[in-house]
Amino acid sequence: MTDSPHNAKHDLIGYHLRLLDANEAADAAAAVQSSADAQTELADVQRDLAPLSQWTVAAPGDDLIDRILARTAHAPRLIPATKNTQPALARGESAPRSDGPMVSLRELAGLAAAIALFVGVFTPAYSNSRAHAQRVACLDNFRTLGAANAAYASAFGGVLPYAGATPAPWLNHVGPAGVQPVNTRHVFLTLRLGFAREPKLFVCPGRSGDRPMPDEAVSQRDDFSRPEHYSYSALLQEQAVHSERCSPVLPLMADCNPMFDPRCGNCGTGCRAAPVENSTSHGFGAGQNVLRADGAGVWATTARVGPDRDDIYRLADVLEYTGYERPTSNTDTFLVP
């Protein structure tokens, strides 16, 4: 297994899903046997991925082959029949040798039907398994970033990452290319100062268009260089937040706010409230991963996970956002890009 805790967790996910080659699997098994921490991590992975074993696909009926053959036999011929056309062979009868095609049109049709059946049964199951694995990997990102926040707070007197007051507007428009946020400066501190060790921790595996910031660019900037280098939304901070004075369940980060998601295409001179409640990073509105102030990463099927069940993606009674809007109370949580 790899030395990085983040990569080690991914190795355990691959070990559990049997995606590793023989050598990698042997290394992972040896690590699990020799390390109590690895055994605990593997147990967490098995618990998180337990829903995969509950997905079942209904088995086709026993008469599936007969029904396919019957429909094929009654299908209209694409090639006109001739006097040399032979009747269909009975089961078990050998085909005579011929100078004609090696495979008949009827056999091709049966093969196409079998391929269609295979695709129809296995593709959805594979897609669901892949989406769930991406969601688990994203949640692992949040848990690692929670540990980075705790390390930052320990080094800076209990204050969570804070890069100074966010200028107004916090939503900076840069022309027809879209929106360039500025609230990410706070989050970027954990990466630049080394508390978060890898740029890929800030990229959601479920967002195919996003990619990690180049390692060599981190020390040269005070913020992410492009929107696709950062997949998440973070708490809009008007002032520094002290880790011991805020609610432990205060959401600090979550999957991308749907109102500012380029996938929704609703950001122009202003961003109107999105029609979906939840983030679109993991299925269209299925839910979102959330990082809390206590360092816990959780999956939520509703956006109302702030204090007093506040909506983390919207301000109360605000329908359109230009960047000048601010929370109006201590329980009005607002996560922005």
C-alpha positions as CSV (number, residue, x, y, z in Angstrom):
1,M,0.0,0.0,0.0
2,T,1.0,3.6,-0.5
3,D,2.4,5.8,2.3
4,S,-0.1,8.7,1.8
5,P,-3.2,8.2,4.1
6,H,-5.4,9.5,1.3
7,N,-3.9,7.0,-1.3
8,A,-4.0,4.2,1.3
9,K,-7.7,4.7,1.7
10,H,-8.2,4.4,-2.0
11,D,-6.1,1.2,-2.0
12,L,-8.4,-0.2,0.6
13,I,-11.4,0.8,-1.5
14,G,-9.8,-1.0,-4.5
15,Y,-9.0,-4.0,-2.3
16,H,-12.6,-4.3,-1.1
17,L,-14.0,-3.9,-4.6
18,R,-11.3,-6.4,-6.0
19,L,-10.0,-3.8,-8.4
20,L,-6.3,-4.2,-7.5
21,D,-3.9,-6.5,-9.4
22,A,-2.4,-9.5,-7.6
23,N,0.7,-7.6,-6.2
24,E,-1.3,-4.6,-5.0
25,A,-3.9,-6.9,-3.4
26,A,-1.2,-8.9,-1.6
27,D,0.3,-5.6,-0.3
28,A,-3.1,-4.4,0.9
29,A,-3.8,-7.7,2.6
30,A,-0.5,-7.7,4.4
31,A,-1.1,-4.1,5.5
32,V,-4.5,-5.0,6.9
33,Q,-3.1,-8.0,8.8
34,S,-0.2,-6.1,10.3
35,S,-2.0,-2.8,11.2
36,A,-4.9,-2.2,13.5
37,D,-5.4,1.2,11.9
38,A,-5.6,-0.4,8.4
39,Q,-8.2,-2.9,9.8
40,T,-10.3,0.0,11.2
41,E,-10.0,1.8,7.8
42,L,-11.0,-1.4,6.0
43,A,-14.0,-1.8,8.3
44,D,-15.1,1.8,7.5
45,V,-14.8,1.1,3.8
46,Q,-16.8,-2.1,4.1
47,R,-19.5,-0.2,6.0
48,D,-19.6,2.7,3.5
49,L,-19.8,0.4,0.5
50,A,-22.3,-2.0,2.1
51,P,-25.2,-0.7,0.0
52,L,-23.5,-2.0,-3.1
53,S,-24.2,-5.6,-2.0
54,Q,-27.9,-4.7,-1.6
55,W,-28.4,-3.8,-5.3
56,T,-30.0,-6.7,-7.2
57,V,-31.0,-7.1,-10.8
58,A,-34.0,-9.2,-11.6
59,A,-33.1,-12.4,-13.4
60,P,-34.6,-12.9,-16.9
61,G,-37.3,-15.5,-17.3
62,D,-36.5,-19.1,-18.3
63,D,-38.2,-18.5,-21.6
64,L,-36.0,-15.5,-22.6
65,I,-34.1,-17.4,-25.3
66,D,-37.3,-19.0,-26.8
67,R,-39.0,-15.6,-26.9
68,I,-36.0,-14.0,-28.7
69,L,-35.9,-16.9,-31.2
70,A,-39.6,-16.6,-31.8
71,R,-39.4,-12.9,-32.5
72,T,-36.4,-13.4,-34.7
73,A,-38.3,-16.1,-36.7
74,H,-41.2,-13.7,-37.4
75,A,-39.1,-10.7,-38.2
76,P,-39.4,-9.5,-41.8
77,R,-36.6,-10.6,-44.1
78,L,-34.2,-7.9,-45.3
79,I,-33.0,-10.1,-48.1
80,P,-35.7,-11.6,-50.4
81,A,-36.2,-15.3,-50.2
82,T,-35.0,-17.4,-53.2
83,K,-35.5,-21.0,-54.3
84,N,-32.3,-21.9,-52.5
85,T,-33.5,-20.5,-49.1
86,Q,-33.5,-23.3,-46.5
87,P,-35.9,-23.6,-43.6
88,A,-34.8,-22.9,-40.1
89,L,-32.7,-25.7,-38.5
90,A,-34.2,-27.7,-35.7
91,R,-32.4,-27.7,-32.4
92,G,-29.4,-30.0,-32.5
93,E,-29.3,-30.2,-36.3
94,S,-26.0,-29.3,-37.9
95,A,-25.9,-26.7,-40.6
96,P,-24.9,-28.0,-44.1
97,R,-21.6,-26.7,-45.5
98,S,-22.1,-23.9,-48.0
99,D,-20.2,-21.3,-50.0
100,G,-22.5,-18.6,-48.5
101,P,-21.9,-16.4,-45.5
102,M,-20.6,-18.0,-42.4
103,V,-23.2,-16.3,-40.2
104,S,-26.9,-16.0,-41.2
105,L,-28.9,-12.8,-40.9
106,R,-31.1,-14.6,-38.3
107,E,-28.0,-15.4,-36.2
108,L,-26.8,-11.8,-36.4
109,A,-30.2,-10.6,-35.2
110,G,-30.0,-13.1,-32.3
111,L,-26.5,-11.9,-31.4
112,A,-27.6,-8.3,-31.5
113,A,-30.5,-9.1,-29.2
114,A,-28.2,-10.8,-26.8
115,I,-25.8,-7.8,-26.8
116,A,-28.8,-5.5,-26.2
117,L,-29.9,-7.6,-23.3
118,F,-26.3,-7.6,-21.8
119,V,-26.1,-3.8,-22.1
120,G,-29.5,-3.3,-20.6
121,V,-28.9,-5.4,-17.6
122,F,-25.2,-4.6,-16.7
123,T,-24.7,-1.0,-17.8
124,P,-27.1,0.5,-15.2
125,A,-25.6,-1.6,-12.4
126,Y,-22.1,-0.6,-13.3
127,S,-23.1,3.1,-13.6
128,N,-24.7,3.0,-10.1
129,S,-21.7,1.3,-8.6
130,R,-19.3,3.8,-10.1
131,A,-21.4,6.8,-8.9
132,H,-21.5,5.3,-5.4
133,A,-17.7,4.8,-5.4
134,Q,-17.2,8.4,-6.5
135,R,-19.5,9.6,-3.7
136,V,-17.5,7.6,-1.1
137,A,-14.2,9.0,-2.5
138,C,-15.5,12.5,-2.4
139,L,-16.6,12.0,1.3
140,D,-13.1,10.8,2.0
141,N,-11.8,14.1,0.6
142,F,-13.9,16.0,3.1
143,R,-12.7,13.9,6.0
144,T,-9.1,14.5,5.0
145,L,-9.8,18.3,4.7
146,G,-11.5,18.2,8.1
147,A,-8.2,16.9,9.6
148,A,-6.4,19.7,7.7
149,N,-8.7,22.3,9.2
150,A,-8.1,20.9,12.6
151,A,-4.3,21.1,12.1
152,Y,-4.6,24.7,10.9
153,A,-6.7,25.7,13.9
154,S,-4.2,24.1,16.2
155,A,-1.4,26.1,14.7
156,F,-3.3,29.4,14.6
157,G,-4.9,29.7,18.1
158,G,-8.1,27.8,17.3
159,V,-9.1,29.9,14.3
160,L,-10.3,28.1,11.2
161,P,-8.7,29.0,7.9
162,Y,-9.3,32.7,7.2
163,A,-7.6,34.9,4.6
164,G,-9.2,38.2,5.6
165,A,-12.5,39.9,4.9
166,T,-14.1,38.8,1.6
167,P,-14.4,41.9,-0.7
168,A,-17.8,43.0,-2.0
169,P,-19.1,41.5,-4.2
170,W,-18.1,38.0,-3.2
171,L,-19.4,36.9,-6.6
172,N,-17.0,38.5,-9.1
173,H,-18.2,38.4,-12.7
174,V,-15.5,38.2,-15.3
175,G,-17.6,38.5,-18.5
176,P,-19.3,35.9,-20.7
177,A,-16.8,33.2,-19.6
178,G,-18.7,32.9,-16.3
179,V,-18.0,33.6,-12.6
180,Q,-14.7,33.8,-10.7
181,P,-15.4,33.4,-7.0
182,V,-13.2,34.9,-4.3
183,N,-14.4,33.1,-1.2
184,T,-12.0,30.2,-2.0
185,R,-9.0,32.2,-0.6
186,H,-9.8,30.9,2.9
187,V,-9.9,27.2,1.8
188,F,-6.7,27.7,-0.3
189,L,-4.7,28.5,2.8
190,T,-4.8,24.9,4.0
191,L,-3.2,23.8,0.6
192,R,-0.6,26.6,0.4
193,L,0.5,26.1,4.0
194,G,0.8,22.4,3.6
195,F,-2.0,21.3,5.9
196,A,-3.8,19.8,2.9
197,R,-1.1,18.0,1.0
198,E,-2.6,17.4,-2.4
199,P,-4.6,19.7,-4.8
200,K,-6.7,16.7,-5.8
201,L,-8.4,16.8,-2.4
202,F,-10.3,19.8,-3.6
203,V,-11.7,18.1,-6.8
204,C,-14.8,16.0,-6.6
205,P,-14.4,12.6,-8.4
206,G,-18.0,12.9,-9.5
207,R,-17.4,16.1,-11.6
208,S,-15.7,15.0,-14.9
209,G,-14.8,18.5,-16.0
210,D,-12.8,19.4,-12.9
211,R,-9.1,18.7,-12.5
212,P,-6.5,19.3,-9.8
213,M,-4.4,22.5,-9.7
214,P,-0.8,21.8,-10.8
215,D,1.5,21.2,-7.8
216,E,4.0,23.8,-9.0
217,A,1.4,26.6,-9.1
218,V,0.4,26.2,-5.5
219,S,3.2,28.2,-4.0
220,Q,2.9,31.0,-6.6
221,R,-0.7,31.9,-5.8
222,D,-3.0,32.9,-3.0
223,D,-6.1,31.3,-4.5
224,F,-7.1,28.5,-7.0
225,S,-6.0,29.6,-10.5
226,R,-9.1,28.3,-12.3
227,P,-12.7,27.4,-11.3
228,E,-12.2,23.8,-12.3
229,H,-9.4,23.4,-9.8
230,Y,-12.0,23.6,-6.9
231,S,-15.3,21.6,-7.0
232,Y,-16.8,22.6,-3.6
233,S,-18.6,25.4,-1.9
234,A,-17.5,26.9,1.5
235,L,-18.9,29.0,4.3
236,L,-19.1,32.7,3.4
237,Q,-16.9,34.2,6.1
238,E,-17.4,37.8,7.2
239,Q,-15.0,37.3,10.0
240,A,-12.7,34.6,11.4
241,V,-14.5,31.5,12.9
242,H,-13.1,30.0,16.1
243,S,-13.3,26.2,16.1
244,E,-14.2,26.1,19.9
245,R,-16.8,28.8,19.7
246,C,-18.9,27.7,16.8
247,S,-21.5,24.9,16.7
248,P,-19.8,21.5,16.0
249,V,-22.3,20.8,13.3
250,L,-21.8,24.1,11.5
251,P,-21.3,23.2,7.8
252,L,-17.9,24.5,6.5
253,M,-17.9,22.9,3.1
254,A,-20.2,20.9,0.8
255,D,-20.5,19.8,-2.7
256,C,-21.0,22.6,-5.3
257,N,-23.9,25.0,-4.6
258,P,-26.4,24.3,-7.5
259,M,-27.0,28.1,-7.9
260,F,-23.5,28.7,-8.9
261,D,-22.9,25.4,-10.7
262,P,-21.9,25.9,-14.4
263,R,-23.8,22.7,-15.1
264,C,-27.1,24.5,-14.3
265,G,-26.2,27.4,-16.7
266,N,-28.1,29.9,-14.5
267,C,-25.3,32.4,-13.8
268,G,-25.2,35.6,-15.8
269,T,-25.3,39.1,-14.4
270,G,-27.0,37.5,-11.4
271,C,-27.6,34.0,-10.2
272,R,-31.2,33.0,-9.6
273,A,-32.2,30.3,-7.2
274,A,-31.7,26.9,-8.8
275,P,-34.7,24.7,-9.4
276,V,-33.1,21.8,-7.6
277,E,-32.5,21.9,-3.8
278,N,-29.4,19.7,-3.7
279,S,-26.0,19.8,-5.4
280,T,-25.8,18.2,-8.8
281,S,-22.3,16.7,-8.2
282,H,-23.6,13.2,-7.4
283,G,-26.7,12.6,-9.5
284,F,-29.0,15.4,-10.4
285,G,-30.2,16.5,-7.0
286,A,-29.6,13.2,-5.1
287,G,-27.8,14.9,-2.2
288,Q,-24.4,16.2,-1.2
289,N,-21.4,15.5,1.0
290,V,-21.0,18.0,3.8
291,L,-18.0,18.8,6.0
292,R,-18.9,20.0,9.5
293,A,-16.9,22.1,12.0
294,D,-16.2,19.1,14.1
295,G,-14.3,17.5,11.2
296,A,-17.0,14.9,10.4
297,G,-17.9,14.3,6.8
298,V,-21.6,13.3,6.2
299,W,-23.9,12.5,3.3
300,A,-27.1,14.5,3.3
301,T,-30.1,14.1,1.1
302,T,-31.4,17.6,1.9
303,A,-29.7,21.0,1.8
304,R,-31.3,21.8,5.2
305,V,-28.4,20.7,7.3
306,G,-27.3,24.0,8.8
307,P,-28.1,25.1,12.4
308,D,-31.9,25.0,13.0
309,R,-32.3,23.1,9.7
310,D,-31.1,26.1,7.7
311,D,-30.6,25.7,3.9
312,I,-26.9,25.8,3.4
313,Y,-27.2,26.9,-0.3
314,R,-29.6,29.8,0.0
315,L,-30.2,32.9,2.1
316,A,-33.7,33.4,3.6
317,D,-36.1,35.3,1.3
318,V,-33.4,35.9,-1.4
319,L,-34.2,34.8,-5.0
320,E,-31.4,36.4,-7.0
321,Y,-27.7,36.8,-6.0
322,T,-25.3,39.4,-7.3
323,G,-22.5,39.0,-4.6
324,Y,-23.6,41.7,-2.2
325,E,-25.9,39.5,-0.2
326,R,-24.9,38.5,3.4
327,P,-26.3,36.2,6.1
328,T,-28.8,38.0,8.3
329,S,-28.4,35.9,11.5
330,N,-26.0,33.5,13.2
331,T,-28.0,30.5,12.1
332,D,-28.3,31.7,8.4
333,T,-25.6,29.5,7.0
334,F,-24.5,30.2,3.4
335,L,-22.0,28.2,1.4
336,V,-20.7,29.8,-1.8
337,P,-18.0,29.0,-4.4
